[in-house]
Amino acid sequence: MEQRLQFDRDLLRRYDVSGPRYTSYPTAPQFHEGFDAQAYAAAARATNEADQPNPLSVYVHVPFCRNVCFYCACNKIVTANYSRAQEYLEHVFKEIELQAQLFGEHRRVEQLHLGGGTPNYLKIDDLGRLVSKLREQFTLDDTDNREFSIEIDPRDVELEDIGRLAELGFNRMSVGVQDFNEEVQHAVNRVQSAELCRSIIEEGRRHGFRSTNVDLIYGLPKQTVESFEQTLDEVIELRPERLAIYNYAHLPHLFKIQRQINEDELPGPEDKLTIFGRTIEKLTDAGYVFIGMDHFALPDDELAVAQKKGTLHRNFQGYSTRAECDLIALGSTSIGKIGNTYSQNLRDPEEYQQRIANGDLAVFRGYELNQDDLLRREVIIEVMCHSRLNFADIEARHGIDFNEYFADALERLQPLVEDGLMEMDDRHLQILPRGRLMLRHVAMAFDAYLEREANEGKRYSRVL
């Protein structure tokens, strides 16, 4: 497995287009309301009938935040009124009961992820109630094999709560840092010290958390090449097992809170490229390997190991080591994957709560994959996770002639071959180190829906 990465500024300029992140294929624009709660329930029950039903993964969306970050494009509710979260949580408890009725008791939950919003907006006792409810209705994995993770806002957690989270079974955390520079923090309304983040990460390790992810964002107001290098130095000193380095997309016409950002203070395109290049250089020098997209990991982290073994997967939470799990989505706007289907809950928390209060599942749209979708999804996941394709493997599993079936896609990839981003012959496709930042470009060539989405005015984030 090729895990090297090469930064080429000229090529990045030329290939800086918009495209999907491929946390699913087909992507969310293909979801439709014809796939409703009844269709979801039927699909869920059908997965129990397999000879060896898949283990389960559970995602819980907690949409609440105490403070708003000006760069944020997440689905969130900013409020100091904690009773709203308590009311929401009671409906999540009811949804857990409704979902549990669809799955056999023998199906163990190997993955649990709390995302947001700010999951630790919930008081530790309420987080305990949430885990207890899940444990009451599902069989949670208590072995060291489990992956139970929670996203943490350092500004909203007490150190003693980290030990409580470990007692509840959590063994992974993701800490939102974004930038340690004080001027940048004030410009985006997210002020937190490096020492605070350090204490949280160290406390997690002391209590047995075996993996920590740190999120950073480049392209924020008042950021400079020098200031972000300082942030990187401080983060590398913390030695998180994983890093996600996101490119800030300034879209104030879509996300009103971003209008609080002074556009004149944003770094220009060339500075952003320089920041990105220096980030790759510093992380590589520090021993991190490139996983894909904007993710890095230490060589002995499970993501890096899975990539090297060829077992890495990609889903709605990003890169994952558990391709075999069926994903149950709980809470407003959350997205799940059960069998060969995708589903999404109602986005508006009030509508979500009303649906649950009526005793119904909150699924309002989804998608059932056809054979072409399944084929293309496998190809795209292989590209996004492993930077290569063995045509014979795909042909054996799907009964096709790869070169004939994907003739148009292979023709679209020829410019990338000519630019030295990848190698391709009649039997293989291999993305080279200087092309690994263009994984989405390669995946886009195999996307059957992309041209139609463009004609319909669907907009995606920039690829780089």
N, C-alpha and C positions, 0 to 999 in steps of 0.2 A: 504494500500500500504506500503510495507516494504521499508524504506528509510535508514535503518542503514547499516553500512559498517564495515567489520572486515578485518584487514591486517594480513596475515599469510605468513611469509617470505618463509618457506619451500614449501608451496603449490605454491607460485608464481614462484619459481625456477622450479618446476616440470611442470608447465603449461605454461611456457614461449615459445610459438610457434608463427608462423606467421599466419595471417588470415585477412579477409576483415574487414573494419570498418562498413559495412552495412549502408551507407548513401543511398543505394538503394538495392533492390533485384528484379531481378538478378543484379549482380554487373557489372561495366563497361566493363569487358572483354567479356561480352555477346553482347554488342552493335555491330552492323554490318552495312555496307554501303548499304545493301538492304533496310534499312529503311532510306529514303532520304527526301529531302525537300518536295517533293510531298506527301509522306506518312504523314509527319508531318502536312502539311496544311490540309489534309483530316481529320486527327485526331482532329486537333484544331477546325475545323468547326463543326465536329460532337458533340463536347462538348456543343455547343450552343443550341442543340436540346433537351437537357434534360429538364424535367419538371421544375427543379430548378437548373440551371447551377451553378457550383461552383464559388465562388469568386476567384480573381486572386492574385497571388504573382509574383513579378518581381525581377529578379536578373540581375544586370549589372556588367560585369567584366571590370575592369580598370587595364590593365596589366603593367602600367608604375611605375617605381621607380626611385628616384633620386640617391639613394645609394644602394649598394648590401650588404645584410647580408650573411655572409659566410655559415650559416646553411640552407639557404633557398632552398626549393624544389618546390616552386610555379612556375606557368607559368607567366613569367614577362619579361619586357624590361627595362633595366637600361640605362637611357639616360638623359642628361641635355638639349636636344633639344626639347623644349616644342611644337614646331610646329608639331612634330609627334603625340603628344597627341591630338592636335586640329584637325588634319586630321582624326585621328581615331574616334574622337567624332562626326564629321560630318557623318561618315558612321554609327555610332550607331543611330544617329537621323533618318537616312534613314531606318535602320532596324526597329526602333520603328514604323514607318509608315507602313512598310510591315507587321509587326506582328499585328498591330491594325486592319488591314483589316480582320483578321481571327476571331476576337472575337466581340461579341455583345456589344454595348455601355452600356447596362444595367449591365454588369459584372464589379463590383467594385474591384479596386486594394486595398486590405487590408494590404498587406505586400510589402515592398520595401527594397531591400538590395543591397548596393554597396560594392563589394569586389575586391580583387586584388591579386598581385600588391599592389599599394597604391592609393586608391580612392581619398584621399586628395592631391595627386599629381596634380590633376586638380585644377585650380584656382577657387576661390569661385564664380566668375561670370560665369565660364563655368559649374560649378555644378548647378548653378541657371538655366542656359540654358537647362541643361539635365532634371531637374525636370519640367521645363516649357514645354518642348517637351512631356514628359510623360503625363503631365496634359492636354495638347492639344489633345492627341490621345487616352487617356484612362480616365476613371472616377476614380480619386484617392480619397481614403477615407480621409475625413477631420475631422472625429470624433476622440475622445480619444481612440477609439477601434483600431486605426491603429498601425502597427508596421513598422516604417520606420527607418532603421538602416544603419550605415556607419562605415567601418573599418578605424581607424585613426592611422597614424604614428605620434607620438608626435613631432618628429624632423621636420615635414613638415607642421605644422599648426600654424596659428596666433590665439591668444586668441579671438580676435574680430570676427574671422570667426565662432566660435562656436555659437554665437548668430545668425549669418546669416544662419547657418545650421538649427537652430531651426525655423527660419522664413520660411525656405523652407519646413518644415514639419517633419524633422528628430526628433525622440524622443528617439532613442537608439544609443549607440556607443560601439564599441569594440576597446580597446586601446592595442596596441602591446607593452608589457613591456619586456617579456622574462626573464630578470634578471637585478637587480639594481646594482650588484657588478661591479665596474669599470674595474677590471682586466678581468672579463668575457666579458664585453661589448667590450673592445678593442680587445679581442681575436676573436670575431665574427663580428667586424666592425659595431657595433650598439651602439653608445654612446648617452645616454639620462639620465637626472637626475630624481630622484624620485620627486623632487620639480616640475619639468616640468609636469610630468604625473599628479601629484596632482592638479596643477592649471587647467589643461584641464578638469579633472573629475569634479572639483568643479564648473568650469564655465559652464559645461554641466548641472549640477543640478540647477544652478542658472537660467538657461534659459529653464528649464522644461524637460530636458532629464530624463526619468523615469527609465531607466535601463542602466547600464554600465557593460560591460564584460571586463575582463583583461586576456590577454594571457600570460602564463609563459611556459618556456621550461626547463626541467631538463635533465642533461646529456651533457651539453655544456662544452667546454674546460675551464679549470681552476676552474670549480665549485667544491665546497666542501660541505659536509653536513652542516657545520657551516655557510658558505656564503649564501647558499640557504635558510637556516632558517632565516637569516637576511632579505633577500628579501621578504620572506613570511610575516615576522613581519611588514615590511613597507607596503606591499600590504594590509594586513588585516586592518591596520590603515586607509587605504583609503576606506575600506568597499564597494567594488564594489558589485553589486547585483549578478553578475555571475563571475565564474573563469573557465578558461580552462587550464589544466596543461598537456602539451604535452611532450611525451618522444622523445628526439632527436634521429633520425635514421641517423647514419653516413654511407652514401652510395656514396662515391666519384666516384665510377665507373659509377653511374647513373647521378649524379649532379656534374658537373665539379667544380662549385664554392666551393664545400665542400673540395676540395683539398687544399684550403687556410688554413684549420684548421689543427693544429698540433695534430696528433692522440695520441702522447705521453701525451698530456695535457688533454685528455678526462678522466672523472672519470670511474673507473672500474665497472663491473656489481654489485658487492656487495655495493659499494658506491651509485650507482644509486638506488638500492633497498632501502637502508637506507633513501636516500633523499625522495623517493616516500612514504615510510612509515611515515616519519616525516611530510610530507606534509598533508597526510590524517589526522594524529593526530592533527596537528595545526589547520587545517581548521574545523575539527569537533568540537574541543574545542572552536573555535571562533563562532560556531553556524551555519556553513554551512552544507547543506545536499548534499549527493552524488546523482547526477542525473543519471550518467552512463558513461562508457568509461573513459573520463578524465575531466568531467564537474561537477562543484559544483555550488550551488546557495543558497542564503538566503531563509529561510523557507517561507517568504511571496512573493518571486519572482514568476512570472507567471509560470516559468518552474517547480518549486517545487510544486506549487499549482496544476498544470495540472497533474503532476505525481501522486500526492496524490489522485486526483479525477479519475485517470485512463484515462485521455484524452491526455496524452503526445504523440507526434509523432516524427518521425525521417525522415529527407530528406537530400538533397545535402548540405544544410547549417548546418547540425548537428541536434541537438534537437530543436523541434518546438512545438508551441501550436496550429498550424493551419493545421490539417490533411486534411481539406476539400478543400484547395486551389489548383488550377491548377497553376503550376510554369512556367512562361515564362522566357527564358534565353536569354540575350542580350550580345553581344560582343564576341570576340574570345574565344574559348575553353569552354564557359559556357554550363552548362547542365540543361535541363528543364524536367518537368514532366507534361504532358497534358493527361487527361483521364487515360487510361491504357497503356500509352507509355512513353518512355524516349527518349530524343534527345540531341545531342551535336553539337555545332557549330565548324567550322573549327578551328584548333588550331593556325595555323600560322596567325598572324595579317595581313600580306600582302595578303595572300590568302583570308582571311575573307573580307578584304576591297574590293578586286576585285570582289568577288561574290556579295556583296551588291551593288557595283557600277553598276553591270550588271542588277540590279533590281530583284535579286533572293534572297531567304532566304539562310542563311549561314549554315543550317543543313547539316552535311555530314554523320552522322550515328545515329543510335538509336535502339530502341527495342520496340516491341509490346508484352505485357505480355499475356501468355495463362492462362488457368484456374489453372493449377498446380502452375504457378508463382504467381498468385494472392493469392492462398491459402498459399503458403510458405512465401510470403511477409508479410501477416497478422500475421503469427506465429512468424516470426523473429522480426517484429516491436514490438509485444507484449512482447517478451523476452527482447529486447534491451531497451524498455521504462519502463516496469512495473515488470520485473523479475518474471513473472508467466504466467501460461496458464491455462485456464479453458477449458478442452477438449469439454464439451457440447456446449459451445458458438461457437467454431469453427465448430463442427459437424452441428449445426443448420444452420449456414450461408453457409456452403459449401456442405452439403448433403453427408458426409463421416463418416466412423467409424474411429475415430482418431487413436486408438491403432493399427488397422489393416493397415491404410494408412501409418502411420509413424513408423511401427514396426522396421525398420532398424535404424532410428534416435533415438528411445527410447533405443534401445540396445546400441548404441554408447554413450548414456548418463549415463549408469549404473556406470562406474568408478567415475563419478562426484558424484553420489548418495553415493557410497561406501566411498568416501573421505569426505562426510559431506558437500558438497558444495550446494546440493539441495535435496529436498524431492520430491518424485513422487509416485503416485498410479495410478489406472486405470482411474481416472477422473481429476487429477490435476497435475501440475508441479509448484513447488515453489522454487525459488533460495534463499538460505539462506544468511545472512549477510557475512559469510566468502567466499561465492561464487560470490558475486556481482561484483568483479573485473574480473570474468571470463564470463561475458555476451556474449562476442564474441565466446567463446568456445561452449556455449549452442546453439547459433544461427548457428554456423558452422555445427552442427549435422543435421540441417534441410535444408542445402544448397545442392540442387541437382546437382550443377555444380562444386563443389569444387574439387572433385577428378579429374575430367577431366582437370580443369585448372592447377592443380599440375602436371599432366602428360605432359601438354603443356609448362611447365616451367614458369607459371605465378608466380611472387613473390609479397608477401604482406609484410606490416610492421609487426613488432613484436606485439603480442597481448598485452603485458605488457611493 
